[in-house]
Amino acid sequence: MVVFALKMWRHYLYGIHVDVFTDHKSLKYVSTQNDLNLHQRRCLALLKYYDMSFLYHPCKANVVEDAIS
């Protein structure tokens, strides 16, 4: 999903720093992995052109209050 968004809004995102908040903790460490498959390598090749950082945001912290409470 991140790669799709980067491809779609690339003209807005070139040259600025982007913080990506995600609930997938593994995305923080994907750039440090040694053994990647072909799809992951292609995604990393695209991500290296952007000034971005992945920030972990736990799913439990992403709670929207309902109208009753």
GIJOWO-V461926 format. One record per pair of residues at least 24 apart in sequence whose C-alpha atoms are under 10 Angstrom apart, sorted by the first residue. I is the first residue (numbers start at 1). J is the second residue. D is the distance in whole Angstrom. If there is no record, write none. Layout:
# GIJOWO-V461926
<<I;J;D> <I;J;D>>
This chain:
# GIJOWO-V461926
<<2;43;9> <2;47;9> <3;42;10> <3;43;7> <3;44;9> <3;46;8> <3;47;8> <4;43;10> <6;46;9> <6;47;8> <6;50;9> <7;46;9> <10;49;10> <10;50;9> <13;50;7> <13;51;8> <13;52;9> <14;49;8> <14;50;6> <14;51;8> <15;49;9> <15;50;7> <15;51;7> <16;50;8> <16;51;6> <16;52;8> <17;50;8> <17;51;5> <17;52;5> <17;53;8> <18;50;8> <18;51;6> <18;52;5> <18;53;6> <18;54;9> <19;51;9> <19;52;6> <19;53;5> <19;54;6> <19;55;7> <20;52;7> <20;53;6> <20;54;5> <20;55;6> <20;56;8> <20;57;10> <21;53;9> <21;54;6> <21;55;5> <21;56;6> <21;57;6> <21;58;9> <22;54;7> <22;55;6> <22;56;5> <22;57;6> <22;58;8> <22;59;9> <23;54;10> <23;55;8> <23;56;6> <23;57;5> <23;58;5> <23;59;6> <23;60;9> <23;61;10> <23;62;9> <24;54;9> <24;55;9> <24;56;7> <24;57;8> <24;58;8> <24;59;9> <25;54;9> <25;55;8> <25;56;6> <25;57;8> <25;58;8> <26;54;10> <26;56;9> <27;53;10> <27;54;7> <27;55;9> <27;56;8> <28;53;8> <28;54;5> <28;55;7> <28;56;7> <29;54;9> <30;54;10>>
